[in-house]
Amino acid sequence: MRKTLRLTTITAAALLALAPVTTLEAQQPQPRVLKMQSTWPASLTLQDNFRFFAERVEKLTGGTLKVEVNAAGQIVPPFEILDATSKKVIDGGHGIAYYWVGKSKAATLFSNTPAGIVGMDHMDYLGWIYEGGGLQLWWDFYQKELKLNVIAFPILPASPQALGWFKRPIKTLEDFKGMKCRQTGIVAEIYQKMGQATVNMPGGEIVPSAQRGVIDCAEWVGGIEDLRLGLPQVWKYHYTPGMHESASIGELIINSEVWASLNPQHQEAIRSAVMETFVRWWVKWQRQNADAIEEMQTKHGTEILRTPPEILIAFLKTWDQIAAEESAKNPFFKKVYESQKAYAAKVIPAKRFMFPPYSFAANYYFPEKK
């Protein structure tokens, strides 16, 4: 009897000791999960940017906020993520604003394309976003101009991008004219005005089209992505740089109601993760591109050539013409463009004065082979 009583007492004490733990576990809130989708296939390095962001959000919030990362097409078609985010079909997306030029040409200004918007590099553009009023204009663009429940942050510096791949050498603007080339968005409009015949097609169709002779040239991304796509296996001549995406920047979009429902700590974690992702992914990507260029040359015999300057100048002049025409008929485009030009007019001349040309030390330590 005493033994039974003692066991009962011990069991009761053990249960009492466990009770607070069990109650505490029951009180722990379930992590909140944001369902998001990108416009990229899962295999692209651009999707790695999205994955890194999700990892950082989870770590910064101690697992209380998670991002479900989906690739293009897993929930909605890739070019429907903006509307899907606004309608809360998904909580957010990962893409680039120039995909939405069909809604308004002002969209391209929020991807820092083309021409780096009057020459701004990545840091200049981030400066305009965070120090020059650009972020509020971006949110106004989605919410007031397009009437969408969306906010955005800059996250993906997938640039500079090469001019492209060509089946034959190009030495002048005349060589460039008449070629049938894969281009997209507002860049295609610019190249059309420059005399190129452009074709819009998904990345997966570029190599088969090149092999069949349907196109003479193509722009994809450059570096690691061009190598993975197989472009060095179909064309030999690779020209760089290009001004079409000299400093393009992709976006993270979030439904504005979802954003407002997050607590301040979760909002700050997202802001921090966005900035960290921008920098950490970018430095890794630069190394990946350097390795890819080396492989193109040594394994595939790719000729990496300088873009003729007259092509780059013609591109800038054509873009200036389009921007002026759009400013004349689109007040919001003009407002954003004028804001960007005013910021650039302060920063770019100062940087040109303070910063040595990148090629100065590069040519001293690593002379180009003749």
Backbone hydrogen bonds in HBPLUS format (Angstrom, degrees):
<---DONOR---> <-ACCEPTOR-->    atom                        ^
c    i                          cat <-CA-CA->   ^        H-A-AA   ^      H-
h    n   atom  resd res      DA  || num        DHA   H-A  angle D-A-AA Bond
n    s   type  num  typ     dist DA aas  dist angle  dist       angle   num
A0005-LEU N   A0001-MET O   2.89 MM   4  6.17 158.2  1.94 150.1 156.2     1
A0006-ARG N   A0002-ARG O   2.81 MM   4  6.04 156.1  1.87 148.6 155.4     2
A0007-LEU N   A0003-LYS O   2.98 MM   4  6.21 159.3  2.02 147.8 152.8     3
A0008-THR N   A0004-THR O   2.93 MM   4  6.14 154.4  1.99 145.8 153.4     4
A0009-THR N   A0005-LEU O   2.91 MM   4  6.14 155.5  1.97 146.8 153.4     5
A0010-ILE N   A0006-ARG O   2.94 MM   4  6.20 159.9  1.98 150.0 155.2     6
A0011-THR N   A0007-LEU O   2.86 MM   4  6.04 161.7  1.90 148.3 153.6     7
A0012-ALA N   A0008-THR O   2.91 MM   4  6.09 159.5  1.96 147.0 152.8     8
A0013-ALA N   A0009-THR O   2.93 MM   4  6.14 156.9  1.98 146.8 153.3     9
A0014-ALA N   A0010-ILE O   2.90 MM   4  6.15 155.5  1.96 148.4 155.1    10
A0015-LEU N   A0011-THR O   2.95 MM   4  6.21 156.8  2.00 149.1 155.2    11
A0016-LEU N   A0012-ALA O   2.91 MM   4  6.17 154.9  1.98 147.2 154.3    12
A0017-ALA N   A0013-ALA O   2.90 MM   4  6.14 149.9  1.99 144.4 152.9    13
A0018-LEU N   A0014-ALA O   2.99 MM   4  6.25 146.9  2.10 144.2 152.9    14
A0019-ALA N   A0015-LEU O   2.89 MM   4  5.97 135.3  2.09 141.8 154.0    15
A0021-VAL N   A0018-LEU O   3.04 MM   3  5.32 115.0  2.48 105.1 120.8    16
A0022-THR N   A0018-LEU O   2.90 MM   4  6.16 166.3  1.92 163.7 168.1    17
A0023-THR N   A0019-ALA O   2.83 MM   4  6.00 162.9  1.86 155.9 161.1    18
A0024-LEU N   A0020-PRO O   2.77 MM   4  5.90 153.8  1.84 143.3 151.1    19
A0025-GLU N   A0021-VAL O   2.83 MM   4  6.11 158.5  1.88 152.3 157.8    20
A0026-ALA N   A0022-THR O   2.96 MM   4  6.18 153.1  2.03 143.7 151.4    21
A0027-GLN N   A0023-THR O   2.97 MM   4  6.22 134.9  2.18 139.0 151.4    22
A0027-GLN N   A0024-LEU O   3.07 MM   3  5.03 125.9  2.38  91.6 106.1    23
A0028-GLN N   A0024-LEU O   3.12 MM   4  6.40 121.7  2.48 139.5 153.8    24
A0028-GLN N   A0025-GLU O   3.19 MM   3  5.24 145.7  2.32  97.7 107.4    25
A0032-ARG N   A0064-THR O   2.87 MM  32  6.08 161.2  1.91 146.8 140.3    26
A0066-LYS N   A0032-ARG O   2.77 MM  34  6.13 160.2  1.81 165.1 170.6    27
A0034-LEU N   A0066-LYS O   2.80 MM  32  6.20 164.0  1.82 154.9 157.9    28
A0068-GLU N   A0034-LEU O   2.78 MM  34  5.92 163.6  1.80 149.8 155.6    29
A0091-ASP N   A0035-LYS O   2.67 MM  56  5.24 147.2  1.78 155.1 165.1    30
A0036-MET N   A0068-GLU O   3.05 MM  32  5.86 165.5  2.07 153.7 157.6    31
A0070-ASN N   A0036-MET O   3.10 MM  34  6.11 126.9  2.40 130.0 144.8    32
A0037-GLN N   A0092-GLY O   3.18 MM  55  6.70 147.4  2.29 136.8 141.6    33
A0094-HIS N   A0037-GLN O   3.07 MM  57  6.28 138.3  2.25 130.3 134.0    34
A0038-SER N   A0070-ASN O   2.94 MM  32  6.34 150.0  2.03 149.1 155.6    35
A0039-THR N   A0094-HIS O   3.00 MM  55  6.45 133.1  2.22 170.1 166.7    36
A0072-ALA N   A0040-TRP O   2.81 MM  32  5.00 175.6  1.81 138.4 138.0    37
A0044-LEU N   A0041-PRO O   3.27 MM   3  5.86 163.9  2.29 118.4 122.5    38
A0047-GLN N   A0044-LEU O   3.04 MM   3  5.40 138.4  2.22 103.9 114.3    39
A0048-ASP N   A0045-THR O   2.97 MM   3  4.90 127.9  2.25  92.3 107.0    40
A0051-ARG N   A0047-GLN O   2.97 MM   4  6.34 157.0  2.02 150.6 156.8    41
A0052-PHE N   A0048-ASP O   2.87 MM   4  6.06 161.5  1.90 151.8 156.4    42
A0053-PHE N   A0049-ASN O   3.10 MM   4  6.33 157.4  2.15 145.1 150.9    43
A0054-ALA N   A0050-PHE O   3.12 MM   4  6.45 159.1  2.17 148.1 152.9    44
A0055-GLU N   A0051-ARG O   2.98 MM   4  6.29 157.3  2.03 152.4 158.5    45
A0056-ARG N   A0052-PHE O   2.99 MM   4  6.25 158.4  2.03 152.8 158.2    46
A0057-VAL N   A0053-PHE O   2.98 MM   4  6.25 158.2  2.03 154.3 160.2    47
A0058-GLU N   A0054-ALA O   3.15 MM   4  6.36 166.0  2.17 149.7 152.7    48
A0059-LYS N   A0055-GLU O   3.10 MM   4  6.34 159.5  2.15 146.9 152.5    49
A0060-LEU N   A0056-ARG O   2.81 MM   4  5.89 164.5  1.84 153.6 158.4    50
A0061-THR N   A0057-VAL O   3.07 MM   4  6.13 139.7  2.24 144.4 153.4    51
A0063-GLY N   A0058-GLU O   2.75 MM   5  4.69 147.3  1.85 156.0 156.1    52
A0062-GLY N   A0059-LYS O   3.22 MM   3  5.10 163.9  2.25 102.1 106.4    53
A0064-THR N   A0061-THR O   3.18 MM   3  5.47 166.3  2.20 110.3 114.5    54
A0074-GLN N   A0071-ALA O   3.14 MM   3  5.83 167.0  2.15 142.5 143.2    55
A0080-GLU N   A0077-PRO O   2.95 MM   3  5.46 157.8  2.00 127.2 128.3    56
A0084-ALA N   A0080-GLU O   2.93 MM   4  6.00 157.7  1.98 151.9 159.4    57
A0085-THR N   A0081-ILE O   2.86 MM   4  5.84 146.2  1.97 137.2 144.9    58
A0086-SER N   A0082-LEU O   3.05 MM   4  6.33 160.2  2.09 147.8 153.2    59
A0087-LYS N   A0083-ASP O   2.94 MM   4  6.17 151.7  2.02 147.9 155.1    60
A0089-VAL N   A0084-ALA O   2.85 MM   5  4.99 144.2  1.97 156.3 158.6    61
A0090-ILE N   A0084-ALA O   3.37 MM   6  5.86 158.0  2.42 118.9 119.5    62
A0088-LYS N   A0085-THR O   3.12 MM   3  4.95 156.1  2.18 100.4 107.6    63
A0255-ASN N   A0091-ASP O   2.91 MM 164  5.58 167.3  1.93 151.8 151.1    64
A0093-GLY N   A0253-ILE O   2.81 MM 160  5.07 149.9  1.90 131.2 138.9    65
A0253-ILE N   A0093-GLY O   2.84 MM 160  5.07 164.5  1.86 141.6 146.9    66
A0095-GLY N   A0251-GLU O   3.05 MM 156  5.46 155.1  2.11 149.0 156.5    67
A0251-GLU N   A0095-GLY O   2.76 MM 156  5.46 150.1  1.85 128.6 138.9    68
A0099-TYR N   A0096-ILE O   3.13 MM   3  6.08 167.2  2.15 126.7 130.7    69
A0100-TRP N   A0097-ALA O   2.91 MM   3  5.76 169.3  1.92 127.6 131.2    70
A0101-VAL N   A0098-TYR O   3.42 MM   3  5.50 156.5  2.48 113.3 110.2    71
A0103-LYS N   A0100-TRP O   2.91 MM   3  5.53 152.8  1.98 116.6 124.4    72
A0104-SER N   A0100-TRP O   3.32 MM   4  6.73 153.2  2.39 142.8 150.5    73
A0107-ALA N   A0104-SER O   3.07 MM   3  5.82 166.2  2.09 118.6 122.9    74
A0108-THR N   A0105-LYS O   3.19 MM   3  5.96 147.1  2.31 118.1 123.1    75
A0109-LEU N   A0106-ALA O   3.06 MM   3  5.49 140.3  2.22 109.5 119.9    76
A0110-PHE N   A0107-ALA O   3.04 MM   3  5.57 151.6  2.12 112.9 121.0    77
A0111-SER N   A0108-THR O   3.11 MM   3  5.40 157.5  2.16 113.0 114.0    78
A0113-THR N   A0108-THR O   3.38 MM   5  5.70 168.2  2.39 158.6 156.3    79
A0249-ILE N   A0111-SER O   2.98 MM 138  4.96 152.0  2.06 124.8 131.6    80
A0117-ILE N   A0114-PRO O   3.09 MM   3  5.99 165.2  2.11 125.0 128.8    81
A0115-ALA N   A0243-MET O   2.75 MM 128  4.83 143.6  1.88 157.8 166.0    82
A0119-GLY N   A0115-ALA O   3.13 MM   4  6.00 156.3  2.19 156.1 160.0    83
A0120-MET N   A0116-GLY O   2.70 MM   4  4.86 123.8  2.01 136.5 136.1    84
A0120-MET N   A0117-ILE O   3.36 MM   3  5.82 164.0  2.39 114.4 118.3    85
A0125-TYR N   A0121-ASP O   2.96 MM   4  6.18 162.4  1.99 156.4 161.2    86
A0126-LEU N   A0122-HIS O   2.94 MM   4  6.24 158.7  1.99 148.2 154.1    87
A0127-GLY N   A0123-MET O   2.88 MM   4  6.05 149.9  1.97 141.9 150.7    88
A0128-TRP N   A0124-ASP O   2.91 MM   4  6.33 150.7  1.99 148.0 155.7    89
A0129-ILE N   A0125-TYR O   2.88 MM   4  6.21 157.7  1.93 150.7 157.1    90
A0130-TYR N   A0126-LEU O   2.87 MM   4  6.08 172.1  1.88 158.2 158.7    91
A0131-GLU N   A0127-GLY O   2.62 MM   4  5.16 148.5  1.71 143.1 152.4    92
A0132-GLY N   A0128-TRP O   3.00 MM   4  4.17 133.9  2.22 106.0 114.0    93
A0134-GLY N   A0128-TRP O   2.89 MM   6  5.43 154.9  1.96 150.3 142.9    94
A0135-LEU N   A0129-ILE O   2.96 MM   6  4.79 151.6  2.04 132.4 124.7    95
A0137-LEU N   A0133-GLY O   3.35 MM   4  6.60 157.8  2.40 146.3 152.6    96
A0138-TRP N   A0134-GLY O   2.89 MM   4  6.11 150.5  1.98 148.9 157.4    97
A0139-TRP N   A0135-LEU O   2.99 MM   4  6.31 160.2  2.03 151.2 155.5    98
A0140-ASP N   A0136-GLN O   2.82 MM   4  6.02 154.2  1.89 146.0 154.2    99
A0141-PHE N   A0137-LEU O   2.80 MM   4  5.99 144.8  1.93 141.4 151.1   100
A0142-TYR N   A0138-TRP O   3.25 MM   4  6.64 160.1  2.30 150.7 152.8   101
A0143-GLN N   A0139-TRP O   2.91 MM   4  6.03 170.2  1.92 154.5 157.8   102
A0144-LYS N   A0140-ASP O   2.69 MM   4  5.07 151.1  1.77 132.6 142.9   103
A0145-GLU N   A0140-ASP O   3.14 MM   5  6.63 151.0  2.23 151.5 158.3   104
A0146-LEU N   A0141-PHE O   2.96 MM   5  6.31 150.6  2.05 157.6 166.9   105
A0148-LEU N   A0142-TYR O   2.76 MM   6  5.39 163.3  1.79 148.8 150.8   106
A0256-SER N   A0149-ASN O   2.98 MM 107  5.10 157.9  2.03 103.8 110.7   107
A0151-ILE N   A0254-ILE O   2.93 MM 103  5.47 153.2  2.00 153.7 162.5   108
A0254-ILE N   A0151-ILE O   3.05 MM 103  5.47 154.9  2.12 139.6 145.3   109
A0153-PHE N   A0252-LEU O   2.91 MM  99  5.24 140.1  2.07 141.6 153.9   110
A0252-LEU N   A0153-PHE O   2.87 MM  99  5.24 154.7  1.94 151.6 159.3   111
A0155-ILE N   A0250-GLY O   3.00 MM  95  5.82 170.6  2.01 142.0 144.8   112
A0156-LEU N   A0250-GLY O   3.36 MM  94  4.38 171.0  2.37 110.5 109.8   113
A0250-GLY N   A0156-LEU O   2.61 MM  94  4.38 163.3  1.64 130.1 134.4   114
A0159-SER N   A0157-PRO O   2.85 MM   2  5.62 137.7  2.03 106.1  93.0   115
A0161-GLN N   A0245-GLU O   3.04 MM  84  5.55 148.7  2.14 135.0 144.7   116
A0163-LEU N   A0239-TYR O   2.96 MM  76  5.44 124.3  2.27 128.2 142.6   117
A0164-GLY N   A0239-TYR O   3.23 MM  75  5.59 155.9  2.30 149.4 146.8   118
A0239-TYR N   A0164-GLY O   2.92 MM  75  5.59 155.0  1.98 167.1 171.7   119
A0165-TRP N   A0218-ALA O   2.86 MM  53  5.39 159.8  1.90 155.5 160.1   120
A0218-ALA N   A0165-TRP O   3.00 MM  53  5.39 146.0  2.11 141.5 150.5   121
A0166-PHE N   A0237-TYR O   2.84 MM  71  5.28 159.8  1.88 155.2 161.0   122
A0167-LYS N   A0216-ASP O   3.04 MM  49  5.66 140.7  2.20 168.8 176.4   123
A0175-ASP N   A0172-THR O   3.18 MM   3  5.30 125.9  2.49  97.1 109.6   124
A0176-PHE N   A0173-LEU O   3.05 MM   3  4.99 127.1  2.34  94.0 108.4   125
A0177-LYS N   A0173-LEU O   3.13 MM   4  6.46 137.2  2.33 144.2 155.1   126
A0178-GLY N   A0195-GLY O   2.77 MM  17  5.92 167.3  1.79 137.5 140.5   127
A0197-ALA N   A0179-MET O   2.98 MM  18  5.83 151.3  2.06 142.2 148.8   128
A0216-ASP N   A0180-LYS O   2.65 MM  36  5.23 161.1  1.68 151.6 158.6   129
A0217-CYS N   A0180-LYS O   3.31 MM  37  6.50 141.2  2.47 145.9 143.9   130
A0181-CYS N   A0197-ALA O   2.74 MM  16  6.19 152.7  1.82 156.8 166.1   131
A0199-VAL N   A0181-CYS O   2.80 MM  18  5.88 146.0  1.91 143.8 145.7   132
A0182-ARG N   A0217-CYS O   3.05 MM  35  6.50 153.9  2.12 136.3 138.6   133
A0219-GLU N   A0182-ARG O   3.27 MM  37  6.15 151.2  2.36 148.2 153.8   134
A0183-GLN N   A0199-VAL O   3.02 MM  16  5.94 144.8  2.15 132.8 143.6   135
A0188-ALA N   A0184-THR O   3.17 MM   4  5.02 145.4  2.30 112.3 117.5   136
A0188-ALA N   A0185-GLY O   3.10 MM   3  5.52 128.7  2.38 105.1 116.6   137
A0190-ILE N   A0186-ILE O   3.05 MM   4  6.41 151.7  2.14 145.3 152.5   138
A0191-TYR N   A0187-VAL O   2.95 MM   4  6.24 167.8  1.96 156.7 159.1   139
A0192-GLN N   A0188-ALA O   2.90 MM   4  6.05 148.9  2.00 145.3 154.1   140
A0193-LYS N   A0189-GLU O   3.17 MM   4  6.41 155.7  2.23 143.5 148.8   141
A0194-MET N   A0190-ILE O   3.09 MM   4  6.43 129.6  2.35 137.1 151.4   142
A0196-GLN N   A0191-TYR O   2.93 MM   5  5.44 163.2  1.96 152.2 146.6   143
A0195-GLY N   A0192-GLN O   2.98 MM   3  5.14 159.4  2.03 105.4 111.6   144
A0205-GLU N   A0202-PRO O   3.04 MM   3  5.63 158.8  2.09 117.2 123.7   145
A0206-ILE N   A0203-GLY O   3.18 MM   3  5.47 160.9  2.22 111.1 116.9   146
A0209-SER N   A0205-GLU O   3.07 MM   4  6.03 155.2  2.14 144.9 152.4   147
A0210-ALA N   A0206-ILE O   2.88 MM   4  6.11 150.6  1.96 151.0 160.0   148
A0211-GLN N   A0207-VAL O   2.90 MM   4  6.14 158.9  1.95 156.4 162.0   149
A0212-ARG N   A0208-PRO O   3.06 MM   4  6.27 142.5  2.20 141.1 150.4   150
A0214-VAL N   A0209-SER O   2.86 MM   5  5.08 145.0  1.98 161.8 158.8   151
A0213-GLY N   A0210-ALA O   3.09 MM   3  5.04 152.0  2.18  99.0 107.7   152
A0227-LEU N   A0223-GLY O   3.05 MM   4  6.30 156.4  2.10 154.6 162.1   153
A0228-ARG N   A0224-ILE O   2.99 MM   4  6.18 163.3  2.02 148.9 153.0   154
A0229-LEU N   A0225-GLU O   2.99 MM   4  6.10 147.3  2.10 139.8 148.7   155
A0230-GLY N   A0226-ASP O   3.19 MM   4  6.37 132.7  2.43 136.6 147.1   156
A0231-LEU N   A0226-ASP O   3.23 MM   5  5.72 150.9  2.32 163.6 162.0   157
A0230-GLY N   A0227-LEU O   3.16 MM   3  5.30 136.3  2.36  98.6 110.4   158
A0233-GLN N   A0230-GLY O   3.10 MM   3  5.58 152.9  2.18 113.1 121.4   159
A0234-VAL N   A0231-LEU O   3.09 MM   3  5.50 163.9  2.11 115.3 120.3   160
A0235-TRP N   A0231-LEU O   3.18 MM   4  6.28 163.7  2.21 169.3 172.8   161
A0303-GLU N   A0236-LYS O   2.90 MM  67  5.96 168.9  1.91 160.2 164.0   162
A0238-HIS N   A0303-GLU O   2.96 MM  65  5.99 175.8  1.96 159.7 159.3   163
A0305-LEU N   A0238-HIS O   2.82 MM  67  6.06 162.0  1.85 154.5 160.7   164
A0240-THR N   A0305-LEU O   2.96 MM  65  6.32 156.3  2.02 166.6 173.8   165
A0307-THR N   A0240-THR O   3.08 MM  67  5.30 142.0  2.23 113.2 118.4   166
A0259-TRP N   A0255-ASN O   2.89 MM   4  6.19 159.7  1.93 155.6 162.0   167
A0260-ALA N   A0256-SER O   3.01 MM   4  6.17 158.5  2.06 140.0 145.3   168
A0261-SER N   A0257-GLU O   3.07 MM   4  6.21 135.5  2.27 137.3 148.6   169
A0261-SER N   A0258-VAL O   3.12 MM   3  5.12 129.7  2.39  95.1 108.8   170
A0262-LEU N   A0259-TRP O   3.16 MM   3  5.46 156.0  2.22 107.4 114.6   171
A0266-HIS N   A0263-ASN O   3.02 MM   3  5.40 119.2  2.41 108.5 123.0   172
A0267-GLN N   A0263-ASN O   3.03 MM   4  6.35 157.5  2.08 157.5 164.8   173
A0268-GLU N   A0264-PRO O   2.97 MM   4  6.17 159.9  2.01 147.5 152.5   174
A0269-ALA N   A0265-GLN O   2.94 MM   4  6.14 148.1  2.04 141.6 150.9   175
A0270-ILE N   A0266-HIS O   3.04 MM   4  6.28 153.8  2.11 145.4 151.2   176
A0271-ARG N   A0267-GLN O   3.00 MM   4  6.33 161.5  2.04 149.8 154.8   177
A0272-SER N   A0268-GLU O   2.92 MM   4  6.11 162.2  1.95 149.3 153.9   178
A0273-ALA N   A0269-ALA O   2.84 MM   4  5.96 158.9  1.88 146.5 153.1   179
A0274-VAL N   A0270-ILE O   2.89 MM   4  6.01 155.5  1.95 151.1 157.0   180
A0275-MET N   A0271-ARG O   3.25 MM   4  6.52 163.3  2.28 146.7 149.8   181
A0276-GLU N   A0272-SER O   2.95 MM   4  6.16 165.9  1.97 154.3 158.6   182
A0277-THR N   A0273-ALA O   2.85 MM   4  5.86 159.3  1.90 145.6 151.9   183
A0278-PHE N   A0274-VAL O   3.03 MM   4  6.21 158.0  2.08 146.4 152.1   184
A0279-VAL N   A0275-MET O   3.30 MM   4  6.61 161.5  2.34 149.1 151.7   185
A0280-ARG N   A0276-GLU O   2.85 MM   4  5.94 169.8  1.86 165.2 165.7   186
A0281-TRP N   A0277-THR O   3.00 MM   4  5.59 158.5  2.04 139.9 146.9   187
A0282-TRP N   A0278-PHE O   3.36 MM   4  6.08 149.2  2.46 126.2 134.8   188
A0283-VAL N   A0279-VAL O   3.11 MM   4  6.35 164.4  2.13 158.1 159.7   189
A0284-LYS N   A0280-ARG O   3.36 MM   4  6.49 156.8  2.42 141.2 147.3   190
A0285-TRP N   A0281-TRP O   2.87 MM   4  6.05 155.9  1.92 151.3 158.8   191
A0286-GLN N   A0282-TRP O   2.98 MM   4  6.24 151.2  2.06 151.2 157.9   192
A0288-GLN N   A0284-LYS O   3.02 MM   4  6.35 157.7  2.07 148.8 155.6   193
A0289-ASN N   A0285-TRP O   2.88 MM   4  6.11 154.1  1.94 150.3 156.9   194
A0290-ALA N   A0286-GLN O   3.05 MM   4  6.30 152.4  2.13 141.8 149.0   195
A0291-ASP N   A0287-ARG O   3.02 MM   4  6.31 162.0  2.05 154.7 158.5   196
A0292-ALA N   A0288-GLN O   2.96 MM   4  6.15 152.0  2.04 143.0 151.4   197
A0293-ILE N   A0289-ASN O   2.89 MM   4  6.13 158.8  1.94 153.0 157.4   198
A0294-GLU N   A0290-ALA O   3.19 MM   4  6.41 159.1  2.23 145.2 150.4   199
A0295-GLU N   A0291-ASP O   3.04 MM   4  6.34 155.2  2.11 145.5 152.2   200
A0296-MET N   A0292-ALA O   2.85 MM   4  6.14 156.2  1.91 152.5 159.3   201
A0297-GLN N   A0293-ILE O   3.13 MM   4  6.36 159.7  2.17 148.8 152.9   202
A0298-THR N   A0294-GLU O   2.96 MM   4  6.13 168.1  1.98 154.4 158.0   203
A0299-LYS N   A0295-GLU O   2.85 MM   4  5.37 157.7  1.90 140.8 148.1   204
A0300-HIS N   A0296-MET O   3.14 MM   4  5.08 137.5  2.33 113.6 125.9   205
A0302-THR N   A0296-MET O   3.07 MM   6  5.43 174.6  2.08 132.0 130.3   206
A0311-ILE N   A0308-PRO O   2.97 MM   3  5.65 144.7  2.09 120.9 130.0   207
A0312-LEU N   A0309-PRO O   3.05 MM   3  5.14 114.3  2.50  97.9 113.4   208
A0313-ILE N   A0309-PRO O   2.92 MM   4  6.22 161.6  1.95 159.4 164.6   209
A0314-ALA N   A0310-GLU O   2.99 MM   4  5.98 156.8  2.04 134.8 141.5   210
A0315-PHE N   A0311-ILE O   2.98 MM   4  6.16 147.4  2.08 140.8 149.7   211
A0316-LEU N   A0312-LEU O   3.08 MM   4  6.40 161.2  2.11 149.2 152.8   212
A0317-LYS N   A0313-ILE O   2.98 MM   4  6.25 164.5  2.01 155.2 159.3   213
A0318-THR N   A0314-ALA O   2.98 MM   4  6.09 155.8  2.04 144.4 151.0   214
A0319-TRP N   A0315-PHE O   2.92 MM   4  6.16 160.6  1.96 154.0 159.4   215
A0320-ASP N   A0316-LEU O   2.91 MM   4  6.12 160.1  1.95 149.6 155.2   216
A0321-GLN N   A0317-LYS O   3.10 MM   4  6.34 150.1  2.19 141.3 148.7   217
A0322-ILE N   A0318-THR O   3.05 MM   4  6.38 159.9  2.09 149.9 154.6   218
A0323-ALA N   A0319-TRP O   2.79 MM   4  6.00 166.0  1.81 160.4 164.3   219
A0324-ALA N   A0320-ASP O   2.95 MM   4  6.09 153.0  2.03 142.9 149.9   220
A0325-GLU N   A0321-GLN O   3.02 MM   4  6.26 159.0  2.07 147.9 153.5   221
A0326-GLU N   A0322-ILE O   2.89 MM   4  6.11 159.6  1.93 152.1 157.8   222
A0327-SER N   A0323-ALA O   2.88 MM   4  5.98 153.7  1.95 143.5 151.1   223
A0328-ALA N   A0324-ALA O   3.13 MM   4  6.29 143.5  2.27 140.7 149.3   224
A0329-LYS N   A0326-GLU O   3.17 MM   3  5.40 141.0  2.33 101.6 111.9   225
A0330-ASN N   A0326-GLU O   2.81 MM   4  5.69 132.6  2.04 153.3 166.0   226
A0334-LYS N   A0330-ASN O   3.03 MM   4  6.34 164.5  2.06 158.4 162.9   227
A0335-LYS N   A0331-PRO O   2.92 MM   4  6.14 154.8  1.98 144.7 151.6   228
A0336-VAL N   A0332-PHE O   3.02 MM   4  6.26 165.8  2.04 157.2 158.8   229
A0337-TYR N   A0333-PHE O   2.86 MM   4  5.98 170.8  1.87 158.4 161.6   230
A0338-GLU N   A0334-LYS O   2.84 MM   4  5.85 161.8  1.87 150.1 155.0   231
A0339-SER N   A0335-LYS O   3.11 MM   4  6.22 150.4  2.21 137.2 145.3   232
A0340-GLN N   A0336-VAL O   2.92 MM   4  6.24 156.8  1.97 153.3 159.5   233
A0341-LYS N   A0337-TYR O   2.90 MM   4  6.13 160.7  1.93 149.5 155.0   234
A0342-ALA N   A0338-GLU O   2.95 MM   4  6.06 155.7  2.01 144.6 151.0   235
A0343-TYR N   A0339-SER O   3.09 MM   4  6.30 158.7  2.14 145.9 151.2   236
A0344-ALA N   A0340-GLN O   2.87 MM   4  6.04 167.2  1.89 153.3 157.4   237
A0345-ALA N   A0341-LYS O   2.86 MM   4  5.92 149.7  1.95 143.5 151.6   238
A0346-LYS N   A0343-TYR O   3.13 MM   3  5.44 141.4  2.29 103.8 114.3   239
A0347-VAL N   A0343-TYR O   3.10 MM   4  6.39 168.6  2.11 156.1 158.6   240
A0348-ILE N   A0344-ALA O   2.88 MM   4  5.42 153.0  1.96 140.9 149.6   241
A0351-LYS N   A0347-VAL O   2.90 MM   4  6.15 159.4  1.94 158.0 164.3   242
A0352-ARG N   A0348-ILE O   2.87 MM   4  6.06 158.3  1.92 155.3 161.8   243
A0353-PHE N   A0349-PRO O   3.10 MM   4  6.28 142.8  2.25 137.6 146.6   244
A0354-MET N   A0350-ALA O   2.92 MM   4  6.18 153.6  1.99 147.2 154.9   245
A0355-PHE N   A0351-LYS O   2.70 MM   4  5.44 168.4  1.71 152.4 156.2   246
A0360-PHE N   A0357-PRO O   2.95 MM   3  5.38 151.9  2.03 112.3 121.0   247
A0362-ALA N   A0358-TYR O   3.43 MM   4  6.42 157.2  2.49 144.8 149.5   248
A0363-ASN N   A0359-SER O   2.80 MM   4  5.54 160.3  1.83 137.5 142.0   249
A0364-TYR N   A0360-PHE O   3.27 MM   4  6.43 142.7  2.42 133.7 143.8   250
A0365-TYR N   A0361-ALA O   2.92 MM   4  6.12 168.5  1.94 158.2 159.0   251
A0366-PHE N   A0362-ALA O   2.69 MM   4  5.43 149.9  1.78 143.7 154.1   252
